[in-house]
Amino acid sequence: MLRREFLKTSAGPCASMALSSLMARDARATNPLAARMAHHAPRAKSMIFMFMVGGPSQMDLFDPKPELNRMNGQALPESFGKPVSQFTKGDTKLLASTRSFKRHGQSGLWMSDLLPHLSRNADDICYLNGCFANSTVHAPAMYEMHSGRTIPGHPTLGAWLAYGLGSPSENLPAFCVLLQPEGTPEGGAPCWGPGYLPAAYQGTLLRRGASPMLHLNPPADISRERQQQNLDLIKALNRLQDDPADSRLAARTATYELAFRMQMSAPEAVDLTRETQATKTLYGLNNPASADFGSRLLLSRRLVERGVRFVQVYSGGGPLSMQWDAHDDINGNHGKMCGHVDQPVSGLLTDLKSRGLLDETLVVWATEFGRLPTSQGSLGRDHNPYGFTMWMAGGGVKGGLAHGRTDELGLRVTEGRVSVNDFHATLLHLMGMDHEQLTFPHAGRNERLTDVAGKVIEPILA
């Protein structure tokens, strides 16, 4: 007798719970992207996760430090220790920010003159000024921010959400990735990989141009009727090999069927020509500097609008000149990179809000680390994992809030510490998932995104 048959005929709550668990596992195996119940009522249905590759400087964008400006050119006080980074050893002089800061919105959030467009959305944004990480090197720090570990091979945030929640859309992927056209970040494909989760949960790369998804159009000599016949034949052959203990064939069939349905839905979803000129202007598509990132954020909005669960968008990739990695000239680098993203990010928040989507879409502005208050060369800054800023908006987060702080020079967190595990636990919580319950058996233990740590950042929840 199969376990399912035994449990169906058994009485009692334990048998019912066991049967429910088996049935849920069967449903995931048969259709790995089928929508599933959250652990608790979610505040957000989808997430747009923007990643700034290279490490933006918190004290030049979001977190002004008057004391740093006063001590410009002086040695770092001995009480701060010697913060060792990738290229400096903590013995260089302090470097003031030359940016001008103002408070914005009714909340009075600080923002520098590098972000004139985003400053209009201050009351929708929640700063996490107390973030810290565990590596001064780009790739390991990226792996940690994407998967909770500094080594590759673990499932990433988007993969965990696709595994835990599935997809509301039957015709589009659950997890999409939009790269900088100049190239990938140092971390590469492990930043959107499924690790030891089934391959169905990895990110789907969308390319630049009119056809972001490859192979959507079948060869001219193959009709939809013939494609349907092929799928029916695959199903029939799989049934001949049906094994209740191994549902991999059924899962593969479901993947073929998703690809078949995408041929009808995806071309419309990725077609930006359907947007009004006013919307394109809002995202900065009329500006050569912001047109690319604006196009990707506009596409992100169209994807979540149609049921895509998680969209990961990169600012930075490929050559060093196209990253936020300001070792030589903080002003020159950040002036260029902010020119790429400022108007598009503001446009995304404004557009989502006007459509009534911001409350159910969690927008995240993340990076692998920040920058040091000390100088590298005469105008640059080295990597700082000891204290930096990331932010969220929408999706159940309090707007106009600055949570946590760093010391008077912007080096280390002094209040409201947010580890990467805390960050991930909070993102999962807002999506309706308990980070301690979202697990996958691997190598003899139940793995999870937050490993054995992480607490939800309760003060930022609306």
ABEGO torsion letter per residue (X at the ends): XBAAAAAAABBEAAAAAAAAAAAAAAAAAABAABBBBBABBBABABBBBBBBBGGBBAAAAABBBAAAAAABGBBBBAAAEBBBBAABAGABBBBBBABBBBBBEAAGBBBBAABAAAAAAAAABBBBAABBBABABAAAAAAAAAAGBABBGBBBAAAAAAAAAEBABAABBABBBBBBAAEBBAAEAAAABAEABBAAABBBBBBBEABABBGABBBAABBAAAAAAAAAAAAAAAAAABBAABAAAAAAAAAAAAAAAAAAAAAAAABAAABBAAAAAAAGAABAAAAAAAAAAAAAAAAAAAGBABBBBBBEEEBAAABABBAABAAAAAAAAAAAAAAAAAAAAAAAAAAGAAAABBBBBBBABBBBABBBEAABBBBBAABBBBBBBEGGBBBGBBBEBBBAAGABBABGBBBAAAAAAAAAAAAGBBAAABBBBBGGBBBBAAEABEBBBAAABX
